[in-house]
Structure formats: C-alpha cells, structure tokens
Amino acid sequence: MASAPIPTDIKLLKRTRALQVEFSDTTTFDLPAEYLRVFSPSAEVQGHGSGEGALVTGKEAVSIVKIEPIGRYAVRLIFDDGHDTGLYTWPILYDLGKDYEAKWRRYLVRLEEAGQYRSVVKSDDEPEQEE
C-alpha cells in the first residue's frame, strides 16, 4: 500500500476561515474550518466505535486560531470554540481533502435527518438560516 503524500505547505487563511494544504503530489486543498471541526479525528467526534461518529452542529462560524506541529506526522488544530484534541495526521488531512465533496454531502444529509439546519455566515459574520 502506497503511503499518502505529505504536506509541503500549510497555511491558515484567516479571511476565509480555511486551512490550505499543499501536498507532495502537487494537490492543494482549501479545507474550511467548519469542515475540519465537524470531521475532527478526536475521540470526542469520532467516538470509539466503527460508526459515523458524533454529529457536530453549530460550527458554521468556527475559526482555527492556532496550528501546532506534532512531530513530522501531524498537526493539532486549535479552534476558537476551545476544541483542540484532534491530531490531523498527513493521511487524515489528505483524505479529508480528497473526499471533501462526499463527506460534506453526507454531513448535510445527517443534519437533515436529525432535523438540524446550518446557519450561513455572511462576510460580516452575521449568520442567516440556510434551508
């Protein structure tokens, strides 16, 4: 099994609240903070079983405030809601980027099934209801 590409550059895009990760295979992903937060690899979010993990809601306006390198294999993202327990290894970050569309669609379906709705955060950070 081939190993996942490794990041060659990681940038925090504060204005758009995203993490931009460029990998050694020249693939670049812009991963929204909300997406990274609701798919955190932490036990709090992923759980300890083989299911889909917890359905995290209300993170539309979350931001990443700090990126901490963990050795040569991961980063810890510190979010402004206090969440800081997920270690985003290189394979996890790559998979989150590669599978973004499918994972996000499934997240939106899970929200709908749970009777939850996302707020859309405008550029002036005033949320509005998304239907």
N, CA and C of each residue as an Amber inpcrd file, in Angstrom:
protein
   393
   0.8450000  -1.1860000   0.0000000   0.0000000   0.0000000   0.0000000
   0.8880000   1.2460000   0.0000000   0.6760000   2.1430000  -0.9390000
   1.4580000   3.3720000  -1.0240000   1.0530000   4.3240000   0.0960000
   2.0420000   5.0390000   0.5930000   1.7250000   5.9910000   1.6540000
   1.1350000   7.2600000   1.0450000   0.3860000   7.9680000   1.8570000
  -0.2400000   9.2080000   1.3990000   0.8350000  10.2660000   1.1790000
   0.5920000  11.1910000   0.2740000   1.5210000  12.3060000   0.0960000
   1.6540000  13.0920000   1.4070000   2.7580000  13.7940000   1.5500000
   2.9600000  14.5960000   2.7540000   2.8140000  16.0710000   2.4110000
   2.3930000  16.8810000   3.3840000   2.2520000  18.3120000   3.1180000
   3.6050000  18.9690000   2.8480000   3.6120000  19.8480000   1.8720000
   4.7920000  20.6560000   1.6060000   4.5710000  22.0870000   2.0690000
   3.3130000  22.4500000   2.3080000   2.9780000  23.7850000   2.8040000
   1.6000000  23.7440000   3.4570000   1.4870000  24.3810000   4.5990000
   0.1990000  24.5040000   5.2940000   0.0360000  25.9630000   5.6710000
  -1.0780000  26.5620000   5.2370000  -1.3450000  27.9750000   5.5160000
  -2.7220000  28.1250000   6.1350000  -2.8160000  29.0020000   7.1120000
  -4.0900000  29.3610000   7.6980000  -4.6150000  30.5780000   6.9490000
  -5.7640000  30.4250000   6.3060000  -6.3900000  31.5190000   5.5570000
  -7.4580000  32.1270000   6.4540000  -7.0680000  33.1430000   7.2150000
  -7.9700000  33.7000000   8.2360000  -9.2200000  34.3280000   7.6430000
  -9.0760000  35.0410000   6.5480000 -10.2290000  35.7370000   5.9710000
 -11.3340000  34.7660000   5.5660000 -10.9470000  33.6370000   4.9890000
 -11.9420000  32.6630000   4.5450000 -12.1420000  31.5310000   5.5530000
 -11.4450000  31.6050000   6.6780000 -11.5350000  30.5850000   7.7260000
 -11.3140000  29.1900000   7.1470000 -10.1510000  29.0190000   6.5170000
  -9.8240000  27.7340000   5.8970000  -8.3520000  27.4190000   6.1380000
  -8.0440000  26.1470000   5.9990000  -6.6740000  25.6690000   6.0650000
  -6.3060000  25.2320000   4.6500000  -5.2650000  25.8320000   4.1090000
  -4.8050000  25.4530000   2.7740000  -3.6130000  24.5150000   2.9430000
  -3.7370000  23.3190000   2.3660000  -2.6830000  22.3160000   2.4920000
  -2.2410000  21.8920000   1.0970000  -0.9500000  22.0840000   0.8260000
  -0.3620000  21.6370000  -0.4310000   0.4440000  20.3760000  -0.1340000
   0.2350000  19.3410000  -0.9480000   0.8850000  18.0610000  -0.7280000
   1.9870000  17.8060000  -1.7450000   2.8230000  16.8240000  -1.4250000
   3.9790000  16.4850000  -2.2580000   3.5980000  16.0070000  -3.6560000
   2.3480000  15.5960000  -3.8490000   1.9020000  15.2050000  -5.1940000
   1.3420000  16.3910000  -5.9690000   1.5500000  17.5910000  -5.4720000
   1.1190000  18.8970000  -6.0120000  -0.3770000  19.1670000  -5.8480000
  -1.0920000  18.3010000  -5.1680000  -2.5010000  18.5460000  -4.8740000
  -2.5890000  19.5900000  -3.7720000  -3.5170000  20.5440000  -3.9320000
  -3.7550000  21.5520000  -2.9010000  -5.2290000  21.5260000  -2.5360000
  -5.5000000  21.5440000  -1.2390000  -6.8680000  21.5670000  -0.7390000
  -7.0550000  22.7880000   0.1480000  -8.1800000  23.4850000  -0.0150000
  -8.6050000  24.5210000   0.9130000  -9.7210000  23.9150000   1.7470000
  -9.4290000  23.6350000   3.0070000 -10.3660000  22.9290000   3.8780000
 -10.9840000  23.9080000   4.8640000 -12.2990000  24.1520000   4.7560000
 -12.9540000  25.0940000   5.6520000 -12.8360000  24.6630000   7.1130000
 -12.6990000  25.6440000   8.0050000 -12.5850000  25.3590000   9.4370000
 -13.7960000  24.5770000   9.9390000 -14.9870000  24.9270000   9.4910000
 -16.1850000  24.1960000   9.9150000 -16.0670000  22.7210000   9.5460000
 -15.6420000  22.4380000   8.3440000 -15.4790000  21.0620000   7.8720000
 -14.4570000  20.3200000   8.7290000 -13.3100000  20.9420000   8.9630000
 -12.2840000  20.3050000   9.7880000 -12.7710000  20.0790000  11.2090000
 -13.5830000  20.9940000  11.7240000 -14.0900000  20.8570000  13.0980000
 -15.1020000  19.7220000  13.1970000 -16.0440000  19.6400000  12.2570000
 -17.0810000  18.5990000  12.3580000 -16.5440000  17.2220000  11.9990000
 -15.3990000  17.1650000  11.2990000 -14.7580000  15.8870000  10.9930000
 -13.4520000  15.7170000  11.7710000 -13.3580000  16.3480000  12.9190000
 -12.1650000  16.2130000  13.7540000 -11.8690000  14.7410000  14.0200000
 -10.5960000  14.3510000  13.9580000 -10.2430000  12.9660000  14.2590000
 -10.2340000  12.6490000  15.7550000 -10.6830000  13.5650000  16.5770000
 -10.6940000  13.3420000  18.0280000 -11.6880000  12.2580000  18.4200000
 -11.4420000  11.6220000  19.5480000 -12.3680000  10.6040000  20.0680000
 -13.7170000  11.2390000  20.3860000 -13.7230000  12.4960000  20.8000000
 -14.9720000  13.2080000  21.1040000 -15.9000000  13.2380000  19.8910000
 -15.3350000  13.4100000  18.7140000 -16.1280000  13.4840000  17.4890000
 -16.2750000  12.1090000  16.8420000 -15.1930000  11.3830000  16.7110000
 -15.2160000  10.1010000  16.0040000 -15.7780000   8.9590000  16.8360000
 -15.7550000   9.1270000  18.1490000 -16.2200000   8.0490000  19.0140000
 -15.2000000   6.9360000  19.0720000 -15.5770000   5.8490000  19.7000000
 -14.6570000   4.7270000  19.8520000 -15.1150000   3.5100000  19.0720000
 -16.1990000   3.6530000  18.3240000 -16.7230000   2.5250000  17.5470000
 -16.4390000   2.7030000  16.0740000 -17.1250000   1.9250000  15.2700000
 -16.9020000   1.9710000  13.8270000 -17.9870000   2.7630000  13.1000000
 -18.8630000   3.4520000  13.8390000 -19.9330000   4.2190000  13.2080000
 -19.4330000   5.5330000  12.6430000 -20.3910000   6.4010000  12.3100000
 -20.0400000   7.6850000  11.7070000 -19.5600000   8.7160000  12.7240000
 -19.6440000   8.4140000  13.9830000 -19.2110000   9.3690000  14.9910000
 -20.3120000  10.3490000  15.3350000 -19.9840000  11.2830000  16.1980000
 -20.9500000  12.2750000  16.6720000 -21.3130000  13.2440000  15.5520000
 -22.5570000  13.6820000  15.5630000 -22.9940000  14.7190000  14.6300000
 -22.7520000  16.0630000  15.3120000 -21.7300000  16.7580000  14.8810000
 -21.3450000  18.0370000  15.4670000 -22.1010000  19.1310000  14.7230000
 -22.7830000  19.9950000  15.4660000 -23.5700000  21.0660000  14.8420000
 -23.1630000  22.4190000  15.4100000 -23.6240000  23.4640000  14.7560000
 -23.4170000  24.8170000  15.2530000 -21.9980000  25.3330000  15.1120000
 -21.2580000  24.8550000  14.1460000 -19.8540000  25.2590000  13.9810000
 -19.6350000  26.0980000  12.7240000 -20.6910000  26.6970000  12.2130000
 -20.6010000  27.4650000  10.9660000 -19.5960000  28.6170000  11.0470000
 -19.4750000  29.2440000  12.2040000 -18.6020000  30.4120000  12.3350000
 -17.2870000  30.0900000  13.0410000 -16.9870000  28.8090000  13.2410000
 -15.7670000  28.4430000  13.9510000 -14.5340000  28.8320000  13.1330000
 -13.4900000  29.1920000  13.8470000 -12.2210000  29.5420000  13.2060000
 -11.0950000  28.7330000  13.8290000 -10.0410000  28.5880000  13.0860000
  -8.8200000  27.9780000  13.5980000  -7.9620000  29.1200000  14.1180000
  -7.5420000  29.0260000  15.3660000  -6.7370000  30.1020000  15.9400000
  -5.2540000  29.7660000  16.0000000  -4.9330000  28.4590000  15.9230000
  -3.5290000  28.0750000  16.0120000  -3.3240000  26.7040000  15.3810000
  -2.1640000  26.5250000  14.7790000  -1.7460000  25.2450000  14.2220000
  -0.4830000  24.8340000  14.9620000  -0.5230000  23.6710000  15.6020000
   0.6510000  23.1740000  16.3180000   1.2050000  21.9510000  15.6050000
   2.4650000  21.9900000  15.1720000   3.0580000  20.7990000  14.5660000
   3.2370000  19.7040000  15.6220000   2.9730000  18.4810000  15.2450000
   3.1760000  17.3200000  16.1020000   4.1700000  16.4200000  15.3730000
   5.4180000  16.4930000  15.7900000   6.4670000  15.7230000  15.1310000
   6.5040000  16.0090000  13.6380000   6.7340000  14.9610000  12.8680000
   6.7770000  15.0780000  11.4020000   5.6090000  14.3540000  10.7680000
   4.5310000  14.1800000  11.5490000   3.4420000  13.3470000  11.0400000
   2.0510000  13.9560000  11.1700000   1.9180000  15.0980000  11.8700000
   0.5670000  15.6200000  12.1150000   0.6170000  17.0730000  12.5650000
  -0.5750000  17.6710000  12.6070000  -0.7710000  18.9750000  13.2420000
  -1.9830000  18.8650000  14.1680000  -1.9370000  19.6720000  15.2210000
  -3.1000000  19.8300000  16.0910000  -3.6880000  21.1990000  15.7500000
  -4.9790000  21.2110000  15.4620000  -5.6500000  22.4710000  15.1750000
  -6.3750000  22.9330000  16.4280000  -6.1610000  24.1970000  16.7950000
  -6.8310000  24.7840000  17.9420000  -7.9340000  25.6810000  17.3830000
  -9.1740000  25.3600000  17.7380000 -10.3300000  26.1060000  17.2410000
 -10.7780000  27.1230000  18.2790000 -11.4310000  28.1830000  17.8220000
 -11.8590000  29.2210000  18.7560000 -13.0140000  28.8100000  19.6640000
 -13.5790000  27.6200000  19.4500000 -14.5990000  27.1190000  20.3720000
 -13.9680000  26.2700000  21.4850000 -12.6310000  26.2270000  21.5230000
 -11.9140000  25.5000000  22.5580000 -11.5210000  24.0850000  22.1750000
 -12.0210000  23.5710000  21.0550000 -11.6840000  22.2020000  20.6550000
 -10.2240000  22.1420000  20.2220000  -9.4740000  21.1770000  20.7870000
  -8.0540000  21.0780000  20.4650000  -7.5090000  19.6590000  20.6040000
  -8.3780000  18.6660000  20.5640000  -7.9170000  17.3110000  20.8500000
  -7.7060000  16.4280000  19.6200000  -7.9750000  16.9030000  18.4420000
  -7.7800000  16.0740000  17.2560000  -6.3840000  16.2260000  16.6740000
  -5.7450000  15.1160000  16.3710000  -4.4630000  15.1460000  15.6660000
  -4.7150000  14.8250000  14.1980000  -4.4520000  15.7950000  13.3520000
  -4.6730000  15.6520000  11.9180000  -3.3810000  15.1450000  11.2900000
  -3.2810000  13.8180000  11.1450000  -2.0990000  13.2390000  10.5150000
  -2.1380000  13.5470000   9.0260000  -1.0020000  13.3510000   8.3720000
  -0.9540000  13.6410000   6.9320000  -1.9720000  12.8110000   6.1470000
  -2.1020000  11.4990000   6.4100000  -3.1310000  10.7470000   5.6720000
  -4.5530000  11.2380000   5.9580000  -4.8280000  11.6370000   7.1900000
  -6.1670000  12.1530000   7.5170000  -6.4270000  13.4410000   6.7490000
  -5.4720000  14.3720000   6.7560000  -5.6650000  15.6350000   6.0210000
  -5.8470000  15.3760000   4.5310000  -5.0580000  14.4720000   3.9840000
  -5.1740000  14.1700000   2.5580000  -6.5500000  13.5810000   2.2420000
  -6.9950000  12.6370000   3.0570000  -8.3160000  12.0270000   2.8400000
  -9.4340000  13.0410000   3.0100000  -9.3060000  13.9450000   3.9900000
 -10.3290000  14.9800000   4.1670000 -10.4100000  15.8670000   2.9290000
  -9.2710000  16.1620000   2.3210000  -9.2770000  16.9570000   1.0980000
  -9.8110000  16.1820000  -0.0870000  -9.3070000  14.9830000  -0.2700000
  -9.6960000  14.1510000  -1.4210000 -11.1830000  13.8040000  -1.3850000
 -11.7090000  13.5430000  -0.2020000 -13.1000000  13.0960000  -0.0560000
 -14.0460000  14.2090000   0.3890000 -13.6040000  15.4550000   0.2540000
 -14.3890000  16.5880000   0.7620000 -15.8430000  16.5640000   0.2810000
 -16.0600000  16.4810000  -1.0150000 -17.4240000  16.5820000  -1.5570000
 -18.3370000  15.5000000  -0.9810000 -17.9030000  14.2660000  -0.9840000
 -18.7300000  13.1570000  -0.4840000 -18.9650000  13.2760000   1.0160000
 -17.9220000  13.6060000   1.7580000 -18.0650000  13.7340000   3.2120000
 -19.0090000  14.8780000   3.5590000 -18.8800000  16.0050000   2.8660000
 -19.7290000  17.1640000   3.1670000 -21.1890000  16.8680000   2.8150000
 -21.4110000  16.2220000   1.6730000 -22.7890000  15.8490000   1.3030000
 -23.4040000  14.9520000   2.3710000 -22.6470000  13.9550000   2.8270000
 -23.1470000  13.0370000   3.8580000 -23.4260000  13.7830000   5.1530000
 -22.5870000  14.7280000   5.5100000 -22.8040000  15.5430000   6.7020000
 -24.1230000  16.3090000   6.5940000 -24.3800000  16.9170000   5.4320000
 -25.6180000  17.6750000   5.2430000 -26.8430000  16.7630000   5.3180000
 -26.7400000  15.5440000   4.7910000 -27.8320000  14.5690000   4.8900000
 -28.0670000  14.2040000   6.3510000 -26.9860000  13.9550000   7.0910000
 -27.1290000  13.6150000   8.5140000 -27.7820000  14.7580000   9.2890000
 -27.4210000  15.9930000   8.9600000 -28.0520000  17.1460000   9.6140000
 -29.5500000  17.1400000   9.3570000 -29.9140000  16.9670000   8.0920000
 -31.3300000  16.9690000   7.7210000 -32.0750000  15.8360000   8.4220000
 -31.4940000  14.6540000   8.4510000 -32.1330000  13.5140000   9.1100000
 -32.3380000  13.7660000  10.6060000 -31.4480000  14.5580000  11.1960000
 -31.5470000  14.8750000  12.6210000 -32.4140000  16.1060000  12.8830000
 -32.9650000  16.7000000  11.8090000 -33.7910000  17.8960000  11.9770000
 -32.9800000  19.1310000  12.3300000 -31.6990000  19.1270000  11.9670000
 -30.8040000  20.2540000  12.2440000 -30.5900000  21.0540000  10.9650000
 -30.2640000  22.3190000  11.1280000 -30.0020000  23.1810000   9.9840000
 -28.7580000  23.9990000  10.2380000 -28.0380000  24.2850000   9.1900000
 -26.8520000  25.1380000   9.2760000 -27.2520000  26.5830000   9.1140000
 -26.5200000  27.4400000   9.7710000 -26.6240000  28.8700000   9.5240000
 -25.5320000  29.2230000   8.5340000 -25.8450000  30.0980000   7.6050000
 -24.8360000  30.5660000   6.6680000 -24.2360000  31.8220000   7.2660000
 -22.9280000  31.8640000   7.3570000 -22.2560000  33.0180000   7.9280000
 -21.8810000  33.9600000   6.8010000 -22.4340000  35.1750000   6.8660000
 -22.1220000  36.1870000   5.8630000 -20.7310000  36.7440000   6.1180000
 -20.2460000  37.5240000   5.1800000 -18.9190000  38.1030000   5.3240000
 -18.8120000  39.0130000   6.5390000 -19.9280000  39.5930000   6.9640000
 -19.8950000  40.4430000   8.1540000 -20.1400000  39.6310000   9.4260000
 -20.0250000  38.2910000   9.2830000 -20.1630000  37.3410000  10.3950000
 -21.5400000  37.3420000  11.0430000 -22.5470000  37.7950000  10.3280000
 -23.9230000  37.6910000  10.8000000 -24.5370000  36.4470000  10.2100000
 -24.9190000  35.4620000  11.0480000 -25.4800000  34.2360000  10.4870000
 -26.8880000  34.4240000   9.9540000 -27.1990000  33.6620000   8.9330000
 -28.5730000  33.5980000   8.4320000 -28.9160000  32.1360000   8.2280000
 -30.1680000  31.7910000   8.3160000 -30.5980000  30.3900000   8.2340000
 -30.4560000  29.8580000   6.8230000 -29.8580000  28.6810000   6.6690000
 -29.7830000  28.0040000   5.3730000 -30.8600000  26.9440000   5.3350000
 -31.5930000  26.8940000   4.2340000 -32.6820000  25.9080000   4.1510000
 -32.4080000  24.8990000   3.0880000
